[in-house]
Amino acid sequence: MTLAAITMTAPEAASPVQMYRATYSPDDNKLRLYAVSRLDPETYKKVHDAGFRWAPEQALFVA
C-alpha cells in the first residue's frame, strides 16, 4: 500500500481547501493520514478504498 495509490484532484474553486499530512512509522509499519478538516465524501471514499481506516481515538486514518 502506498500513498501513490490515492489519486487526488484539485478542489473546485468554490470548495474549501483540504490539507493533509502523512507519516510512516517503521516501528509498527503503519501509514497515518492526518486531515485538517473532515474529508468530503469523494475523498473519504478514495482514502477508504485505498485501505485506510478511521482511528477515532487518534483522530486520523491508518493503513
Backbone as XML, in Angstrom:
<?xml version="1.0"?>
<chain id="A" units="angstrom">
  <residue number="1" name="MET">
    <atom name="N" x="0.849" y="-1.171" z="0.000"/>
    <atom name="CA" x="0.000" y="0.000" z="0.000"/>
    <atom name="C" x="0.896" y="1.236" z="0.000"/>
  </residue>
  <residue number="2" name="THR">
    <atom name="N" x="0.661" y="2.101" z="-0.935"/>
    <atom name="CA" x="1.410" y="3.350" z="-0.978"/>
    <atom name="C" x="0.451" y="4.517" z="-1.073"/>
  </residue>
  <residue number="3" name="LEU">
    <atom name="N" x="0.928" y="5.674" z="-0.683"/>
    <atom name="CA" x="0.112" y="6.874" z="-0.818"/>
    <atom name="C" x="-0.122" y="7.191" z="-2.281"/>
  </residue>
  <residue number="4" name="ALA">
    <atom name="N" x="0.736" y="6.703" z="-3.160"/>
    <atom name="CA" x="0.564" y="6.941" z="-4.590"/>
    <atom name="C" x="-0.697" y="6.259" z="-5.114"/>
  </residue>
  <residue number="5" name="ALA">
    <atom name="N" x="-1.219" y="5.293" z="-4.375"/>
    <atom name="CA" x="-2.436" y="4.605" z="-4.795"/>
    <atom name="C" x="-3.657" y="5.510" z="-4.711"/>
  </residue>
  <residue number="6" name="ILE">
    <atom name="N" x="-3.538" y="6.613" z="-3.978"/>
    <atom name="CA" x="-4.644" y="7.553" z="-3.846"/>
    <atom name="C" x="-4.409" y="8.692" z="-4.817"/>
  </residue>
  <residue number="7" name="THR">
    <atom name="N" x="-5.299" y="8.840" z="-5.772"/>
    <atom name="CA" x="-5.169" y="9.955" z="-6.704"/>
    <atom name="C" x="-6.151" y="11.030" z="-6.295"/>
  </residue>
  <residue number="8" name="MET">
    <atom name="N" x="-5.658" y="12.221" z="-6.140"/>
    <atom name="CA" x="-6.486" y="13.338" z="-5.720"/>
    <atom name="C" x="-6.620" y="14.327" z="-6.868"/>
  </residue>
  <residue number="9" name="THR">
    <atom name="N" x="-7.756" y="14.957" z="-6.934"/>
    <atom name="CA" x="-7.954" y="16.022" z="-7.907"/>
    <atom name="C" x="-8.021" y="17.338" z="-7.154"/>
  </residue>
  <residue number="10" name="ALA">
    <atom name="N" x="-7.645" y="18.398" z="-7.830"/>
    <atom name="CA" x="-7.688" y="19.716" z="-7.203"/>
    <atom name="C" x="-9.131" y="20.074" z="-6.878"/>
  </residue>
  <residue number="11" name="PRO">
    <atom name="N" x="-9.357" y="20.717" z="-5.722"/>
    <atom name="CA" x="-10.725" y="21.092" z="-5.373"/>
    <atom name="C" x="-11.253" y="22.176" z="-6.299"/>
  </residue>
  <residue number="12" name="GLU">
    <atom name="N" x="-12.563" y="22.204" z="-6.461"/>
    <atom name="CA" x="-13.199" y="23.264" z="-7.234"/>
    <atom name="C" x="-12.924" y="24.597" z="-6.548"/>
  </residue>
  <residue number="13" name="ALA">
    <atom name="N" x="-12.976" y="25.673" z="-7.307"/>
    <atom name="CA" x="-12.685" y="26.997" z="-6.762"/>
    <atom name="C" x="-13.602" y="27.347" z="-5.594"/>
  </residue>
  <residue number="14" name="ALA">
    <atom name="N" x="-14.847" y="26.891" z="-5.632"/>
    <atom name="CA" x="-15.803" y="27.236" z="-4.583"/>
    <atom name="C" x="-15.717" y="26.309" z="-3.373"/>
  </residue>
  <residue number="15" name="SER">
    <atom name="N" x="-14.978" y="25.205" z="-3.479"/>
    <atom name="CA" x="-14.913" y="24.267" z="-2.366"/>
    <atom name="C" x="-13.758" y="24.624" z="-1.435"/>
  </residue>
  <residue number="16" name="PRO">
    <atom name="N" x="-13.870" y="24.248" z="-0.156"/>
    <atom name="CA" x="-12.796" y="24.553" z="0.787"/>
    <atom name="C" x="-11.534" y="23.749" z="0.468"/>
  </residue>
  <residue number="17" name="VAL">
    <atom name="N" x="-10.410" y="24.296" z="0.803"/>
    <atom name="CA" x="-9.127" y="23.635" z="0.562"/>
    <atom name="C" x="-8.919" y="22.562" z="1.627"/>
  </residue>
  <residue number="18" name="GLN">
    <atom name="N" x="-8.492" y="21.382" z="1.205"/>
    <atom name="CA" x="-8.183" y="20.291" z="2.125"/>
    <atom name="C" x="-6.678" y="20.277" z="2.359"/>
  </residue>
  <residue number="19" name="MET">
    <atom name="N" x="-6.276" y="20.101" z="3.602"/>
    <atom name="CA" x="-4.856" y="19.995" z="3.911"/>
    <atom name="C" x="-4.626" y="18.663" z="4.611"/>
  </residue>
  <residue number="20" name="TYR">
    <atom name="N" x="-3.565" y="17.967" z="4.196"/>
    <atom name="CA" x="-3.255" y="16.641" z="4.704"/>
    <atom name="C" x="-1.794" y="16.569" z="5.125"/>
  </residue>
  <residue number="21" name="ARG">
    <atom name="N" x="-1.523" y="15.624" z="6.000"/>
    <atom name="CA" x="-0.151" y="15.285" z="6.362"/>
    <atom name="C" x="-0.126" y="13.776" z="6.521"/>
  </residue>
  <residue number="22" name="ALA">
    <atom name="N" x="0.887" y="13.138" z="5.968"/>
    <atom name="CA" x="1.007" y="11.683" z="6.063"/>
    <atom name="C" x="2.354" y="11.328" z="6.669"/>
  </residue>
  <residue number="23" name="THR">
    <atom name="N" x="2.359" y="10.304" z="7.503"/>
    <atom name="CA" x="3.596" y="9.822" z="8.112"/>
    <atom name="C" x="3.648" y="8.303" z="7.998"/>
  </residue>
  <residue number="24" name="TYR">
    <atom name="N" x="4.861" y="7.782" z="8.069"/>
    <atom name="CA" x="5.075" y="6.337" z="8.107"/>
    <atom name="C" x="5.891" y="6.028" z="9.346"/>
  </residue>
  <residue number="25" name="SER">
    <atom name="N" x="5.471" y="5.031" z="10.108"/>
    <atom name="CA" x="6.199" y="4.613" z="11.298"/>
    <atom name="C" x="6.747" y="3.203" z="11.083"/>
  </residue>
  <residue number="26" name="PRO">
    <atom name="N" x="8.070" y="3.065" z="10.972"/>
    <atom name="CA" x="8.637" y="1.719" z="10.815"/>
    <atom name="C" x="8.483" y="0.874" z="12.082"/>
  </residue>
  <residue number="27" name="ASP">
    <atom name="N" x="8.264" y="1.521" z="13.239"/>
    <atom name="CA" x="8.098" y="0.772" z="14.488"/>
    <atom name="C" x="6.893" y="-0.161" z="14.436"/>
  </residue>
  <residue number="28" name="ASP">
    <atom name="N" x="5.789" y="0.323" z="13.856"/>
    <atom name="CA" x="4.600" y="-0.519" z="13.767"/>
    <atom name="C" x="4.145" y="-0.747" z="12.326"/>
  </residue>
  <residue number="29" name="ASN">
    <atom name="N" x="4.963" y="-0.301" z="11.361"/>
    <atom name="CA" x="4.700" y="-0.496" z="9.932"/>
    <atom name="C" x="3.333" y="0.063" z="9.525"/>
  </residue>
  <residue number="30" name="LYS">
    <atom name="N" x="3.042" y="1.292" z="9.972"/>
    <atom name="CA" x="1.748" y="1.913" z="9.688"/>
    <atom name="C" x="1.929" y="3.233" z="8.949"/>
  </residue>
  <residue number="31" name="LEU">
    <atom name="N" x="1.014" y="3.468" z="8.004"/>
    <atom name="CA" x="0.878" y="4.778" z="7.378"/>
    <atom name="C" x="-0.222" y="5.505" z="8.123"/>
  </residue>
  <residue number="32" name="ARG">
    <atom name="N" x="0.010" y="6.771" z="8.439"/>
    <atom name="CA" x="-1.001" y="7.574" z="9.116"/>
    <atom name="C" x="-1.297" y="8.804" z="8.277"/>
  </residue>
  <residue number="33" name="LEU">
    <atom name="N" x="-2.573" y="9.089" z="8.105"/>
    <atom name="CA" x="-3.017" y="10.231" z="7.311"/>
    <atom name="C" x="-3.803" y="11.165" z="8.222"/>
  </residue>
  <residue number="34" name="TYR">
    <atom name="N" x="-3.291" y="12.383" z="8.363"/>
    <atom name="CA" x="-3.923" y="13.401" z="9.193"/>
    <atom name="C" x="-4.588" y="14.416" z="8.274"/>
  </residue>
  <residue number="35" name="ALA">
    <atom name="N" x="-5.836" y="14.747" z="8.538"/>
    <atom name="CA" x="-6.557" y="15.752" z="7.756"/>
    <atom name="C" x="-6.899" y="16.914" z="8.684"/>
  </residue>
  <residue number="36" name="VAL">
    <atom name="N" x="-6.731" y="18.137" z="8.179"/>
    <atom name="CA" x="-7.025" y="19.322" z="8.979"/>
    <atom name="C" x="-8.521" y="19.423" z="9.266"/>
  </residue>
  <residue number="37" name="SER">
    <atom name="N" x="-9.337" y="19.027" z="8.297"/>
    <atom name="CA" x="-10.792" y="19.091" z="8.472"/>
    <atom name="C" x="-11.414" y="17.790" z="7.974"/>
  </residue>
  <residue number="38" name="ARG">
    <atom name="N" x="-12.696" y="17.669" z="8.196"/>
    <atom name="CA" x="-13.416" y="16.463" z="7.777"/>
    <atom name="C" x="-13.299" y="16.284" z="6.262"/>
  </residue>
  <residue number="39" name="LEU">
    <atom name="N" x="-13.068" y="15.046" z="5.834"/>
    <atom name="CA" x="-12.945" y="14.762" z="4.409"/>
    <atom name="C" x="-14.310" y="14.823" z="3.736"/>
  </residue>
  <residue number="40" name="ASP">
    <atom name="N" x="-14.322" y="15.333" z="2.506"/>
    <atom name="CA" x="-15.564" y="15.317" z="1.742"/>
    <atom name="C" x="-15.843" y="13.861" z="1.344"/>
  </residue>
  <residue number="41" name="PRO">
    <atom name="N" x="-17.085" y="13.537" z="1.008"/>
    <atom name="CA" x="-17.441" y="12.132" z="0.722"/>
    <atom name="C" x="-16.592" y="11.479" z="-0.374"/>
  </residue>
  <residue number="42" name="GLU">
    <atom name="N" x="-16.268" y="12.207" z="-1.429"/>
    <atom name="CA" x="-15.466" y="11.639" z="-2.518"/>
    <atom name="C" x="-14.055" y="11.297" z="-2.040"/>
  </residue>
  <residue number="43" name="THR">
    <atom name="N" x="-13.431" y="12.202" z="-1.307"/>
    <atom name="CA" x="-12.079" y="11.959" z="-0.790"/>
    <atom name="C" x="-12.098" y="10.831" z="0.232"/>
  </residue>
  <residue number="44" name="TYR">
    <atom name="N" x="-13.106" y="10.824" z="1.105"/>
    <atom name="CA" x="-13.223" y="9.755" z="2.097"/>
    <atom name="C" x="-13.288" y="8.394" z="1.408"/>
  </residue>
  <residue number="45" name="LYS">
    <atom name="N" x="-14.085" y="8.285" z="0.357"/>
    <atom name="CA" x="-14.202" y="7.014" z="-0.370"/>
    <atom name="C" x="-12.857" y="6.596" z="-0.951"/>
  </residue>
  <residue number="46" name="LYS">
    <atom name="N" x="-12.111" y="7.539" z="-1.533"/>
    <atom name="CA" x="-10.794" y="7.215" z="-2.101"/>
    <atom name="C" x="-9.838" y="6.732" z="-1.014"/>
  </residue>
  <residue number="47" name="VAL">
    <atom name="N" x="-9.827" y="7.423" z="0.112"/>
    <atom name="CA" x="-8.944" y="7.049" z="1.225"/>
    <atom name="C" x="-9.341" y="5.670" z="1.759"/>
  </residue>
  <residue number="48" name="HIS">
    <atom name="N" x="-10.629" y="5.450" z="1.950"/>
    <atom name="CA" x="-11.120" y="4.166" z="2.461"/>
    <atom name="C" x="-10.829" y="3.036" z="1.475"/>
  </residue>
  <residue number="49" name="ASP">
    <atom name="N" x="-11.068" y="3.291" z="0.192"/>
    <atom name="CA" x="-10.808" y="2.273" z="-0.835"/>
    <atom name="C" x="-9.324" y="1.933" z="-0.937"/>
  </residue>
  <residue number="50" name="ALA">
    <atom name="N" x="-8.455" y="2.868" z="-0.556"/>
    <atom name="CA" x="-7.011" y="2.625" z="-0.574"/>
    <atom name="C" x="-6.546" y="1.841" z="0.650"/>
  </residue>
  <residue number="51" name="GLY">
    <atom name="N" x="-7.480" y="1.519" z="1.550"/>
    <atom name="CA" x="-7.131" y="0.681" z="2.690"/>
    <atom name="C" x="-6.980" y="1.405" z="4.009"/>
  </residue>
  <residue number="52" name="PHE">
    <atom name="N" x="-7.214" y="2.699" z="4.033"/>
    <atom name="CA" x="-7.117" y="3.447" z="5.284"/>
    <atom name="C" x="-8.405" y="3.278" z="6.079"/>
  </residue>
  <residue number="53" name="ARG">
    <atom name="N" x="-8.280" y="3.203" z="7.393"/>
    <atom name="CA" x="-9.433" y="3.115" z="8.286"/>
    <atom name="C" x="-9.326" y="4.233" z="9.316"/>
  </residue>
  <residue number="54" name="TRP">
    <atom name="N" x="-10.464" y="4.780" z="9.715"/>
    <atom name="CA" x="-10.508" y="5.864" z="10.688"/>
    <atom name="C" x="-10.185" y="5.320" z="12.078"/>
  </residue>
  <residue number="55" name="ALA">
    <atom name="N" x="-9.280" y="5.992" z="12.778"/>
    <atom name="CA" x="-8.931" y="5.657" z="14.156"/>
    <atom name="C" x="-9.428" y="6.805" z="15.033"/>
  </residue>
  <residue number="56" name="PRO">
    <atom name="N" x="-10.635" y="6.696" z="15.592"/>
    <atom name="CA" x="-11.251" y="7.826" z="16.284"/>
    <atom name="C" x="-10.480" y="8.324" z="17.503"/>
  </residue>
  <residue number="57" name="GLU">
    <atom name="N" x="-9.848" y="7.433" z="18.238"/>
    <atom name="CA" x="-9.124" y="7.880" z="19.432"/>
    <atom name="C" x="-7.882" y="8.681" z="19.076"/>
  </residue>
  <residue number="58" name="GLN">
    <atom name="N" x="-7.321" y="8.427" z="17.896"/>
    <atom name="CA" x="-6.156" y="9.176" z="17.431"/>
    <atom name="C" x="-6.549" y="10.305" z="16.491"/>
  </residue>
  <residue number="59" name="ALA">
    <atom name="N" x="-7.796" y="10.316" z="16.044"/>
    <atom name="CA" x="-8.322" y="11.319" z="15.101"/>
    <atom name="C" x="-7.495" y="11.361" z="13.816"/>
  </residue>
  <residue number="60" name="LEU">
    <atom name="N" x="-7.295" y="10.166" z="13.217"/>
    <atom name="CA" x="-6.546" y="10.057" z="11.969"/>
    <atom name="C" x="-6.940" y="8.783" z="11.244"/>
  </residue>
  <residue number="61" name="PHE">
    <atom name="N" x="-6.481" y="8.679" z="9.998"/>
    <atom name="CA" x="-6.677" y="7.457" z="9.213"/>
    <atom name="C" x="-5.387" y="6.650" z="9.276"/>
  </residue>
  <residue number="62" name="VAL">
    <atom name="N" x="-5.508" y="5.335" z="9.341"/>
    <atom name="CA" x="-4.334" y="4.470" z="9.440"/>
    <atom name="C" x="-4.462" y="3.311" z="8.457"/>
  </residue>
  <residue number="63" name="ALA">
    <atom name="N" x="-3.321" y="2.930" z="7.880"/>
    <atom name="CA" x="-3.279" y="1.780" z="6.971"/>
    <atom name="C" x="-1.998" y="1.007" z="7.224"/>
  </residue>
</chain>
